[in-house]
Amino acid sequence: MITAMLRFVDAASRALAPAEPVWRRLDRVGGGRLAPLRIRAEFEGDAKLRRGFAGIFWILTAEVVIGAAALVVAIVLAAVGVMEPPAVWFRSIAVLAITATLLYFAWRAWLGWYWAYSRLRLFSRIFPIVTLVIAAVPGLYPLWMVFEQILFSVLLVGVGDILTSDRFREAFPKPAAASPARG
């Protein structure tokens, strides 16, 4: 399964390569001052990193499936006359948008961009906490969506765990802070 995901990501990266100028513009927006920073050269093509990224892509694929399933459940319930609160619809759409963003970050980090690794690592820590806190609000979501949020959070914690492994931290070291200008 790891090999299949690696092949898929490689093929998708080649297919998306002609639009690289567009991706670089998005990178500048998403990465800010970190946008030009790359992975350390000795880690390009590293087998452990590639396996870690394959795991991340599988987890995020599961997140897409879970998000799509939540939207389908809401649609089916609405079709049979069960009206879910607006929070269910917002959450269902937001999960898909968040996951698409995380997939973009994972893909750009896969290609070696530090900013994408940094954002993916940050959001894989923040989103589970936010999701679980919101899921704990009594009556906001039906029980099925609370379970969906818990599963979403657990999977995203897995992404964060992979990203904080020693190998990833070695490959994507935190950039040195710029020293203040002396006048």
C-alpha positions as CSV (number, residue, x, y, z in Angstrom):
1,M,0.0,0.0,0.0
2,I,2.9,2.3,0.7
3,T,4.4,1.7,-2.7
4,A,1.0,2.3,-4.4
5,M,0.6,5.7,-2.6
6,L,4.2,6.7,-3.5
7,R,3.6,5.9,-7.1
8,F,0.3,7.8,-7.1
9,V,1.9,10.9,-5.5
10,D,4.8,10.8,-7.9
11,A,2.4,10.5,-10.9
12,A,0.2,13.3,-9.6
13,S,3.2,15.5,-9.0
14,R,4.4,15.0,-12.6
15,A,0.9,15.7,-13.9
16,L,0.7,18.9,-11.8
17,A,4.3,20.1,-12.7
18,P,3.3,22.2,-15.7
19,A,1.3,24.5,-13.3
20,E,4.3,25.0,-11.0
21,P,4.3,28.8,-11.5
22,V,0.7,28.8,-10.1
23,W,1.7,26.6,-7.2
24,R,4.6,28.8,-6.4
25,R,2.3,31.9,-6.2
26,L,0.1,29.9,-3.8
27,D,3.2,29.0,-1.9
28,R,4.1,32.6,-1.5
29,V,0.7,33.3,0.0
30,G,0.7,30.2,2.2
31,G,4.3,30.3,3.2
32,G,5.1,34.0,3.5
33,R,8.7,34.6,4.3
34,L,9.3,30.8,4.6
35,A,8.1,30.1,1.0
36,P,11.6,29.9,-0.6
37,L,13.0,27.5,2.1
38,R,13.6,23.9,1.0
39,I,14.3,20.5,2.7
40,R,18.0,19.8,3.4
41,A,19.5,18.4,0.3
42,E,20.7,15.1,1.9
43,F,17.1,14.2,2.7
44,E,15.7,14.6,-0.9
45,G,14.4,11.1,-1.8
46,D,15.0,9.7,1.7
47,A,13.2,6.4,2.0
48,K,12.0,7.0,5.6
49,L,10.5,10.3,4.7
50,R,8.8,8.9,1.6
51,R,7.2,6.1,3.7
52,G,6.2,8.8,6.3
53,F,4.6,10.9,3.6
54,A,2.9,7.8,2.2
55,G,1.3,7.3,5.6
56,I,0.3,11.0,5.7
57,F,-1.4,10.8,2.3
58,W,-3.3,7.6,3.3
59,I,-4.5,9.3,6.5
60,L,-5.6,12.4,4.6
61,T,-7.3,10.2,2.0
62,A,-9.2,8.6,4.9
63,E,-10.1,12.1,6.1
64,V,-11.5,12.9,2.7
65,V,-13.6,9.7,2.8
66,I,-14.9,10.6,6.3
67,G,-15.7,14.1,5.3
68,A,-17.5,13.0,2.2
69,A,-19.4,10.4,4.1
70,A,-20.5,13.0,6.7
71,L,-21.9,15.1,3.8
72,V,-23.6,12.1,2.3
73,V,-25.2,11.2,5.6
74,A,-26.5,14.8,6.0
75,I,-27.9,14.8,2.5
76,V,-29.6,11.4,3.0
77,L,-31.1,12.5,6.3
78,A,-32.4,15.7,4.7
79,A,-33.9,13.6,1.9
80,V,-35.9,11.5,4.4
81,G,-37.0,14.6,6.3
82,V,-34.5,14.7,9.1
83,M,-33.3,18.3,9.3
84,E,-29.9,18.6,10.8
85,P,-28.8,21.9,12.3
86,P,-26.8,24.3,10.1
87,A,-23.7,23.4,12.1
88,V,-23.8,20.0,10.5
89,W,-23.8,21.4,7.0
90,F,-21.0,23.9,7.8
91,R,-18.9,21.2,9.5
92,S,-19.3,18.8,6.6
93,I,-18.2,21.3,4.0
94,A,-15.5,22.7,6.3
95,V,-13.9,19.3,6.8
96,L,-13.6,18.7,3.1
97,A,-12.1,22.2,2.6
98,I,-9.7,21.7,5.5
99,T,-8.6,18.3,4.2
100,A,-8.1,19.6,0.7
101,T,-5.8,22.3,2.2
102,L,-3.9,19.7,4.3
103,L,-3.5,17.6,1.2
104,Y,-2.0,20.6,-0.6
105,F,0.4,21.2,2.3
106,A,1.4,17.5,2.4
107,W,2.0,17.5,-1.4
108,R,4.2,20.7,-1.2
109,A,6.1,19.3,1.8
110,W,6.5,16.0,-0.1
111,L,8.3,18.2,-2.8
112,G,10.5,19.6,-0.1
113,W,9.0,23.0,0.8
114,Y,9.6,23.8,4.5
115,W,6.7,26.2,4.8
116,A,4.3,23.4,3.8
117,Y,5.8,21.0,6.4
118,S,5.5,23.7,9.0
119,R,1.9,24.5,8.2
120,L,0.9,20.8,8.0
121,R,2.6,20.2,11.4
122,L,0.9,23.2,13.0
123,F,-2.6,22.4,11.7
124,S,-2.3,18.7,12.6
125,R,-1.8,19.9,16.2
126,I,-4.4,22.6,16.3
127,F,-7.4,21.1,14.3
128,P,-7.8,18.0,16.6
129,I,-8.0,20.2,19.7
130,V,-10.5,22.6,18.1
131,T,-12.5,19.8,16.7
132,L,-12.8,18.0,20.0
133,V,-13.6,21.1,21.9
134,I,-16.4,21.9,19.4
135,A,-17.6,18.3,19.5
136,A,-18.0,18.6,23.3
137,V,-20.5,21.5,23.0
138,P,-23.8,19.9,24.1
139,G,-26.5,19.7,21.4
140,L,-24.4,21.4,18.7
141,Y,-24.0,18.2,16.6
142,P,-26.0,15.0,16.5
143,L,-24.2,12.0,18.0
144,W,-23.1,10.6,14.6
145,M,-21.2,13.8,13.8
146,V,-19.6,13.8,17.2
147,F,-18.2,10.4,16.4
148,E,-17.1,11.7,13.0
149,Q,-15.2,14.6,14.7
150,I,-13.5,12.3,17.1
151,L,-12.4,10.0,14.3
152,F,-11.2,13.1,12.3
153,S,-9.2,14.2,15.3
154,V,-7.6,10.8,16.0
155,L,-6.5,10.5,12.4
156,L,-5.1,14.0,12.3
157,V,-3.1,13.3,15.5
158,G,-1.5,10.5,13.5
159,V,-0.4,13.0,10.8
160,G,1.1,15.1,13.6
161,D,2.9,12.1,15.1
162,I,4.5,11.3,11.8
163,L,5.6,14.9,11.2
164,T,7.2,15.2,14.6
165,S,9.3,12.0,14.2
166,D,13.1,12.4,14.4
167,R,13.6,11.9,10.7
168,F,11.1,14.6,9.7
169,R,12.5,17.1,12.2
170,E,16.1,16.4,10.9
171,A,15.0,16.9,7.3
172,F,12.9,20.0,8.0
173,P,14.9,21.9,10.8
174,K,13.4,25.1,12.0
175,P,15.0,28.0,10.2
176,A,17.3,30.2,12.2
177,A,15.7,33.4,13.3
178,A,17.0,36.5,11.5
179,S,19.2,38.6,13.8
180,P,17.9,42.1,14.5
181,A,19.4,44.9,12.5
182,R,21.9,47.0,14.4
183,G,21.8,50.6,13.9
